[in-house]
Amino acid sequence: MRLFLVVAVAASLLTGCKDHPKKIQKQVWTDEALMDTVQKQTFSYFWEGAEPTSGLARERIHLDSIYPSHDKDIITIGGSGFGLMTILVGAERGYITKEEALIRFEKAVSFLEKADRFHGAWPHWLLPSGKVAPFSTYDDGGDLVETAFLVQGLLTVKEYYVNGNEREQKLAAQIQKLWEEVEWDWYTRGENTLYWHWSPNVEWKMNFPVGGYNEALVMYVLAAASPTHPITKEVYDQGWALKGEIAKDTTFYGLETVLNHYEHDASPVGPLFWAHYSYLGLDPKGLTDAYADYWKLNVNHAKIQYNYAVDNPKKYKGYGKKMWGLTSSYSINGYDGHRPDNDLSVISPTAALSSMPYTPKESLQFLRYMYTEQDSLIGKYGPYDAFSLEKNWSLPRYLAIDQGPIPVMIENYRTGLLWNLFMKNKDLHKGLEKLGFSTTHKNDN
């Protein structure tokens, strides 16, 4: 999709006068127009691009119509949580009516009520039938991290409707029931940590305790906040925080990482989705606990990656002030977790764009660059998932988990909509208090 507006001077065309040569004028983009455009396009992934039976998010959409062996209508649970939040953006921005949004939410929640769950947790993927689709050989049961991302979205929707009319309050009550049915404490296996997966076929064979800093902070917060199946503070301190080891940070490009990004590998700083997924609803502004100031954590994470691109130690084509941001996405050889110590020359637009609250100037520079200098990398659902100017590589493809954070985090930058809604939740505040968090968001309900 070409987004340049080409204007020819009419007098020149009509008269052919040599004194009036054709003048070409490109569209002048304001920052507001750029944000409006990318928000609407990425919202469309979750609206018109949704899986039709459930109304939830497809795992991926390929405009080139080339799909992996699994069904192209496969439903992503975490990406659907992001998608629910983008629909709220669409309703507030006037892309759809509030009645249309309500109908879609009712459809999605009704589908989730009947879909496969495992001790209350949904699997990573679902089929349009509501049955589990294995994400990998042994990953054919509950996925607690993906469930947390879905619940984050559901509770945000609940807060949008909880004080509404009878129909809206019914939807809020359905969401509350789904939330209360997730058995967070069961996923501890009786230990002081949360485990990512459980399967009725192979039980705990995946054996993935979640601890050390990554994208899953909101899972621990929700697990503590559960009104029916809560974890204790010891699970957070020993499992997530690794008995305090999580606070052993480092300095990279002159900025503290605040928390330990390198618990699981040698990387000094992780992929940028770590600064996005848990914070679509969980507002890091004024959020602190015994281990971190979460605003500083995320601002520094984004700025480190920006500084890395400006430094460009591998001398990749295009890297610099206008083109930056490494995260997990499509890659030249399939899919990869891009970060400074695994830099394959692949830029993922979601990295910089979803960092808008943390680095507004730098993220807007990237946004303007995409729409004015690299518009061939823009499609109907916004910027393509990833590209490499160094390798002259891109594909017209999208992933829900990458497109979803873009409109949500831009909206949080513009109005704080999703942060303000999610942070109203009474259960959430009880969980934050239990874990020793302080927040400047007060529970106004």
C-alpha positions as CSV (number, residue, x, y, z in Angstrom):
1,M,0.0,0.0,0.0
2,R,1.4,3.3,-1.0
3,L,0.7,6.1,1.4
4,F,2.2,9.0,-0.4
5,L,-0.2,11.6,-1.8
6,V,1.0,12.6,-5.2
7,V,-0.4,15.9,-6.5
8,A,0.2,17.3,-10.0
9,V,-0.3,20.9,-10.7
10,A,-3.4,21.1,-12.8
11,A,-2.5,24.1,-14.9
12,S,0.7,22.4,-16.1
13,L,-1.2,19.3,-17.1
14,L,-3.9,21.3,-19.0
15,T,-1.7,23.8,-20.8
16,G,1.5,21.9,-21.2
17,C,3.2,25.3,-20.6
18,K,6.9,25.0,-20.3
19,D,6.8,27.7,-17.7
20,H,4.7,25.5,-15.4
21,P,6.5,22.2,-15.0
22,K,4.7,19.5,-13.0
23,K,5.3,19.7,-9.2
24,I,5.1,16.7,-7.0
25,Q,4.1,17.2,-3.4
26,K,4.3,14.4,-0.8
27,Q,1.8,14.2,2.0
28,V,2.8,16.1,5.0
29,W,2.3,13.9,8.0
30,T,1.7,15.3,11.4
31,D,2.5,13.2,14.4
32,E,-1.2,12.8,15.2
33,A,-2.0,11.7,11.7
34,L,0.8,9.1,11.8
35,M,-0.4,7.7,15.0
36,D,-4.0,7.7,13.9
37,T,-3.0,5.8,10.7
38,V,-0.9,3.1,12.3
39,Q,-3.4,2.6,15.1
40,K,-6.3,2.1,12.7
41,Q,-4.4,-0.3,10.4
42,T,-3.1,-2.5,13.3
43,F,-6.6,-2.5,14.9
44,S,-7.9,-3.9,11.6
45,Y,-5.8,-7.0,12.1
46,F,-8.0,-7.9,15.1
47,W,-11.3,-6.6,13.6
48,E,-11.6,-7.6,10.0
49,G,-8.8,-10.0,10.2
50,A,-10.2,-11.9,13.1
51,E,-11.0,-15.7,13.1
52,P,-14.7,-15.6,12.2
53,T,-16.1,-18.3,14.4
54,S,-14.6,-17.0,17.7
55,G,-14.0,-13.3,16.9
56,L,-10.6,-13.8,18.4
57,A,-7.2,-13.2,16.9
58,R,-5.6,-15.4,14.2
59,E,-2.0,-16.3,15.2
60,R,-0.8,-14.9,11.9
61,I,-2.0,-13.4,8.7
62,H,0.0,-13.7,5.5
63,L,-0.9,-11.4,2.7
64,D,1.1,-13.7,0.4
65,S,-1.2,-16.6,1.3
66,I,1.6,-18.9,2.2
67,Y,1.0,-20.6,5.5
68,P,2.7,-23.3,7.6
69,S,1.2,-26.7,7.7
70,H,-1.3,-25.8,10.5
71,D,-4.6,-24.2,9.8
72,K,-4.4,-20.5,8.9
73,D,-7.4,-19.8,11.2
74,I,-5.5,-21.0,14.3
75,I,-6.4,-18.8,17.3
76,T,-3.7,-17.3,19.5
77,I,-4.7,-16.9,23.2
78,G,-2.1,-14.3,24.2
79,G,-2.6,-12.4,20.9
80,S,-6.3,-12.5,21.5
81,G,-5.8,-10.8,24.9
82,F,-4.0,-8.0,23.0
83,G,-6.7,-8.0,20.4
84,L,-9.5,-7.4,23.0
85,M,-7.6,-4.3,24.1
86,T,-7.2,-3.0,20.5
87,I,-11.0,-3.3,20.0
88,L,-11.4,-1.0,23.0
89,V,-9.1,1.4,21.2
90,G,-11.1,1.1,18.0
91,A,-14.4,1.8,19.9
92,E,-12.9,4.9,21.6
93,R,-11.3,6.2,18.4
94,G,-14.5,5.7,16.4
95,Y,-13.2,3.1,14.0
96,I,-16.2,1.0,15.1
97,T,-19.3,1.7,17.1
98,K,-19.5,0.8,20.8
99,E,-22.4,-1.5,19.9
100,E,-20.2,-3.3,17.4
101,A,-17.5,-3.7,20.0
102,L,-19.9,-5.1,22.5
103,I,-21.2,-7.7,20.0
104,R,-17.7,-8.8,19.3
105,F,-16.8,-9.1,23.0
106,E,-19.9,-11.1,23.7
107,K,-19.0,-13.5,20.8
108,A,-15.4,-13.9,22.0
109,V,-16.3,-14.5,25.7
110,S,-19.0,-17.0,24.8
111,F,-16.4,-18.9,22.7
112,L,-13.8,-18.8,25.5
113,E,-16.4,-20.2,28.0
114,K,-16.8,-23.4,25.9
115,A,-13.2,-23.8,24.7
116,D,-10.7,-26.2,26.1
117,R,-9.2,-25.3,29.4
118,F,-6.8,-27.1,31.7
119,H,-7.3,-26.3,35.4
120,G,-8.8,-23.0,34.1
121,A,-5.9,-22.1,31.8
122,W,-6.3,-21.9,28.1
123,P,-3.8,-23.5,25.7
124,H,-1.4,-21.5,23.6
125,W,-3.5,-22.2,20.5
126,L,-7.1,-23.1,19.8
127,L,-8.9,-24.3,16.7
128,P,-12.1,-22.7,15.6
129,S,-13.9,-25.7,17.1
130,G,-12.6,-24.6,20.5
131,K,-10.3,-27.6,20.8
132,V,-6.6,-27.3,21.6
133,A,-4.1,-27.1,18.8
134,P,-0.7,-28.3,20.0
135,F,1.9,-25.5,20.0
136,S,4.7,-28.1,20.0
137,T,5.1,-31.8,20.7
138,Y,4.4,-31.6,24.4
139,D,2.7,-28.3,24.6
140,D,-0.8,-29.5,24.2
141,G,-2.4,-28.3,27.4
142,G,-2.6,-25.2,29.6
143,D,-0.3,-22.3,28.9
144,L,-0.3,-20.0,32.0
145,V,1.7,-17.1,30.4
146,E,-0.6,-16.9,27.4
147,T,-3.6,-17.2,29.8
148,A,-2.3,-14.2,31.8
149,F,-2.1,-12.1,28.6
150,L,-5.7,-13.1,27.8
151,V,-6.9,-12.4,31.3
152,Q,-5.2,-9.0,31.2
153,G,-7.3,-8.1,28.1
154,L,-10.4,-9.6,29.6
155,L,-10.2,-7.7,32.8
156,T,-9.6,-4.5,30.9
157,V,-12.8,-5.1,28.9
158,K,-14.6,-6.0,32.2
159,E,-13.7,-2.6,33.7
160,Y,-15.0,-0.9,30.5
161,Y,-18.4,-2.4,31.0
162,V,-18.8,-3.1,34.7
163,N,-20.9,-0.1,35.5
164,G,-22.9,-0.2,32.3
165,N,-26.4,-1.3,31.4
166,E,-27.8,-4.8,32.2
167,R,-26.3,-6.3,29.0
168,E,-22.9,-4.8,29.7
169,Q,-22.9,-5.9,33.3
170,K,-23.7,-9.5,32.2
171,L,-20.6,-9.5,30.0
172,A,-18.6,-8.2,32.9
173,A,-19.9,-11.0,35.1
174,Q,-19.1,-13.6,32.5
175,I,-15.5,-12.3,32.4
176,Q,-15.3,-12.3,36.2
177,K,-16.3,-16.0,36.2
178,L,-13.6,-16.9,33.6
179,W,-11.0,-15.1,35.7
180,E,-12.0,-16.8,38.9
181,E,-11.8,-20.3,37.2
182,V,-8.1,-20.0,36.4
183,E,-6.3,-22.2,39.0
184,W,-3.1,-20.2,39.3
185,D,-2.0,-21.9,42.5
186,W,-2.3,-25.3,40.9
187,Y,0.4,-24.3,38.4
188,T,2.9,-24.1,41.3
189,R,3.1,-27.9,41.6
190,G,3.2,-27.3,45.3
191,E,6.5,-25.4,44.9
192,N,7.3,-21.7,45.3
193,T,7.3,-20.9,41.6
194,L,4.8,-20.9,38.7
195,Y,5.2,-23.3,35.9
196,W,4.4,-22.3,32.3
197,H,2.7,-25.5,31.0
198,W,0.7,-28.5,32.0
199,S,-0.7,-31.2,29.7
200,P,-3.3,-33.9,30.4
201,N,-1.2,-36.2,28.2
202,V,2.4,-35.5,29.4
203,E,1.6,-33.5,32.6
204,W,4.7,-31.4,33.6
205,K,7.1,-32.7,30.9
206,M,7.7,-29.2,29.5
207,N,9.2,-28.5,33.0
208,F,9.4,-24.7,32.6
209,P,9.4,-22.7,35.8
210,V,9.0,-19.0,35.1
211,G,11.6,-16.9,36.9
212,G,14.1,-14.2,36.3
213,Y,13.0,-11.2,34.3
214,N,11.1,-11.7,31.1
215,E,7.7,-10.9,29.6
216,A,5.7,-12.6,32.4
217,L,5.5,-10.2,35.3
218,V,1.7,-9.8,34.8
219,M,1.3,-13.5,35.3
220,Y,2.7,-13.4,38.8
221,V,0.7,-10.3,39.6
222,L,-2.6,-11.8,38.4
223,A,-1.8,-15.1,40.2
224,A,-1.4,-13.1,43.5
225,A,-4.6,-11.2,42.7
226,S,-6.8,-14.1,42.0
227,P,-9.9,-14.1,44.4
228,T,-10.2,-17.9,44.2
229,H,-6.8,-19.5,43.4
230,P,-4.1,-17.1,44.6
231,I,-0.4,-17.7,45.1
232,T,1.5,-16.5,48.1
233,K,4.2,-13.8,48.2
234,E,6.8,-16.6,48.6
235,V,6.0,-17.9,45.1
236,Y,6.8,-14.4,43.8
237,D,9.9,-13.8,45.8
238,Q,11.4,-17.2,45.3
239,G,10.1,-18.2,41.9
240,W,9.9,-14.9,39.9
241,A,12.5,-12.9,41.8
242,L,14.9,-15.9,42.4
243,K,15.3,-15.0,46.0
244,G,16.5,-11.5,45.1
245,E,18.9,-12.6,42.2
246,I,16.5,-10.8,39.8
247,A,17.8,-7.5,41.0
248,K,21.4,-8.1,40.0
249,D,21.4,-5.8,37.0
250,T,24.1,-4.6,34.6
251,T,24.9,-1.4,32.7
252,F,24.7,-1.4,28.9
253,Y,25.2,1.7,26.7
254,G,25.5,3.8,29.9
255,L,22.0,2.8,31.3
256,E,21.1,0.4,34.1
257,T,19.0,-2.6,33.0
258,V,17.4,-2.3,36.6
259,L,16.7,-6.1,36.6
260,N,18.7,-9.1,35.5
261,H,18.0,-9.6,31.8
262,Y,20.6,-12.4,31.5
263,E,19.5,-15.0,33.9
264,H,18.8,-17.5,31.1
265,D,21.6,-16.6,28.7
266,A,24.5,-14.2,28.3
267,S,22.5,-11.3,26.8
268,P,22.8,-8.0,28.7
269,V,19.4,-6.8,27.5
270,G,16.4,-8.8,26.3
271,P,14.1,-8.4,23.3
272,L,11.8,-5.4,23.5
273,F,8.6,-7.3,23.9
274,W,9.6,-7.8,27.5
275,A,8.8,-4.1,27.9
276,H,5.4,-4.4,26.3
277,Y,3.4,-7.6,26.9
278,S,2.9,-7.3,30.7
279,Y,2.5,-3.5,30.5
280,L,-0.4,-3.2,28.1
281,G,-2.6,-3.0,31.1
282,L,-0.2,-2.9,34.0
283,D,0.9,0.7,34.2
284,P,4.6,0.9,34.9
285,K,4.4,4.6,35.8
286,G,4.8,4.9,39.5
287,L,5.0,1.1,39.9
288,T,7.7,-0.1,42.3
289,D,8.4,-3.1,44.5
290,A,11.3,-4.5,46.4
291,Y,13.2,-5.2,43.2
292,A,12.6,-2.4,40.6
293,D,11.2,0.9,39.5
294,Y,9.2,-0.5,36.5
295,W,9.1,2.8,34.6
296,K,12.9,3.2,34.8
297,L,13.2,-0.5,33.8
298,N,11.2,-0.1,30.6
299,V,12.4,3.4,29.6
300,N,16.0,2.2,30.0
301,H,15.3,-1.0,28.1
302,A,14.0,1.0,25.1
303,K,16.7,3.6,25.2
304,I,19.4,0.9,25.4
305,Q,18.1,-0.6,22.2
306,Y,17.9,2.8,20.6
307,N,21.5,3.6,21.6
308,Y,22.6,0.3,20.2
309,A,21.1,1.0,16.8
310,V,22.7,4.4,16.7
311,D,26.1,2.9,17.6
312,N,25.4,0.1,15.1
313,P,28.5,-2.0,16.0
314,K,27.8,-4.4,13.1
315,K,27.5,-1.6,10.6
316,Y,24.1,-2.8,9.3
317,K,22.5,-0.8,6.5
318,G,19.9,1.6,7.8
319,Y,20.4,1.3,11.5
320,G,20.4,4.6,13.3
321,K,18.2,7.3,14.9
322,K,15.3,6.6,12.5
323,M,15.5,2.8,12.3
324,W,15.9,0.7,15.5
325,G,14.3,-1.9,17.6
326,L,15.0,-5.6,18.1
327,T,12.5,-8.2,19.4
328,S,11.2,-11.7,18.7
329,S,9.5,-11.8,15.3
330,Y,9.7,-13.3,11.8
331,S,13.3,-13.5,10.7
332,I,15.3,-14.4,7.6
333,N,15.4,-18.1,8.5
334,G,11.9,-18.4,10.1
335,Y,11.4,-16.9,13.6
336,D,14.0,-15.6,16.0
337,G,14.5,-13.7,19.2
338,H,16.4,-10.6,18.1
339,R,18.3,-8.6,20.6
340,P,21.8,-6.9,20.7
341,D,23.7,-10.2,21.2
342,N,21.5,-11.9,18.6
343,D,21.4,-9.2,16.0
344,L,20.7,-10.6,12.5
345,S,20.1,-7.2,10.9
346,V,16.3,-7.7,11.3
347,I,14.2,-4.8,12.5
348,S,10.8,-5.5,13.9
349,P,8.5,-2.4,13.8
350,T,6.6,-3.4,16.9
351,A,9.8,-2.9,19.0
352,A,10.1,0.8,18.5
353,L,6.4,1.5,17.9
354,S,5.2,-0.3,21.1
355,S,7.8,1.6,23.1
356,M,6.0,4.9,22.4
357,P,5.3,5.6,26.1
358,Y,8.9,5.2,27.0
359,T,10.7,6.8,24.0
360,P,8.1,9.1,22.3
361,K,10.6,11.1,20.3
362,E,12.6,8.1,19.1
363,S,9.5,6.0,18.4
364,L,7.9,8.8,16.4
365,Q,11.1,9.2,14.4
366,F,10.8,5.5,13.5
367,L,7.1,5.8,12.7
368,R,7.7,8.7,10.4
369,Y,10.5,6.9,8.7
370,M,8.3,3.9,8.0
371,Y,5.5,5.9,6.4
372,T,7.6,8.4,4.5
373,E,10.8,6.5,3.5
374,Q,9.9,2.8,3.7
375,D,6.2,2.8,2.8
376,S,6.6,-0.3,0.6
377,L,6.9,-2.2,3.9
378,I,3.4,-1.1,4.9
379,G,0.4,-3.2,4.2
380,K,-3.3,-3.2,5.1
381,Y,-2.6,-4.1,8.7
382,G,0.2,-1.7,9.2
383,P,4.0,-2.2,9.0
384,Y,5.0,-5.8,8.1
385,D,6.2,-7.9,10.9
386,A,10.0,-7.6,10.2
387,F,12.5,-6.5,7.6
388,S,16.2,-6.3,6.9
389,L,17.6,-3.6,4.6
390,E,21.0,-5.2,5.0
391,K,19.7,-8.5,3.4
392,N,17.1,-6.8,1.2
393,W,14.5,-9.0,2.9
394,S,10.9,-8.6,4.0
395,L,7.7,-10.6,3.8
396,P,4.1,-9.3,3.7
397,R,3.2,-11.1,6.9
398,Y,1.9,-10.3,10.3
399,L,1.8,-11.9,13.8
400,A,-0.9,-11.1,16.3
401,I,1.5,-10.8,19.2
402,D,3.5,-8.2,17.4
403,Q,0.7,-6.1,15.9
404,G,-1.4,-6.1,19.1
405,P,0.9,-4.1,21.3
406,I,1.3,-1.3,18.7
407,P,-2.2,0.3,19.0
408,V,-2.5,-0.4,22.7
409,M,0.8,1.1,23.7
410,I,0.4,4.1,21.4
411,E,-3.0,4.7,23.0
412,N,-1.5,4.4,26.4
413,Y,1.0,7.1,25.3
414,R,-1.8,9.3,24.0
415,T,-4.5,8.9,26.6
416,G,-3.6,6.2,29.1
417,L,-6.9,4.4,28.2
418,L,-5.9,0.8,28.8
419,W,-3.7,1.5,31.8
420,N,-6.5,3.5,33.4
421,L,-9.0,0.7,32.8
422,F,-7.0,-2.3,33.9
423,M,-5.6,-0.5,37.0
424,K,-9.2,0.1,38.3
425,N,-9.6,-3.6,39.0
426,K,-10.1,-4.3,42.7
427,D,-8.7,-7.8,42.6
428,L,-5.5,-6.5,40.9
429,H,-4.8,-4.0,43.7
430,K,-5.1,-6.7,46.3
431,G,-2.5,-8.7,44.4
432,L,-0.2,-5.8,44.0
433,E,-0.5,-5.1,47.7
434,K,0.2,-8.7,48.6
435,L,3.4,-8.7,46.6
436,G,4.7,-5.5,48.1
437,F,4.1,-3.2,45.1
438,S,3.4,0.5,45.3
439,T,1.5,2.3,42.5
440,T,0.4,5.8,41.9
441,H,-2.9,4.4,40.4
442,K,-5.6,4.3,43.0
443,N,-8.5,1.9,43.0
444,D,-11.5,4.2,42.3
445,N,-14.2,1.5,42.0
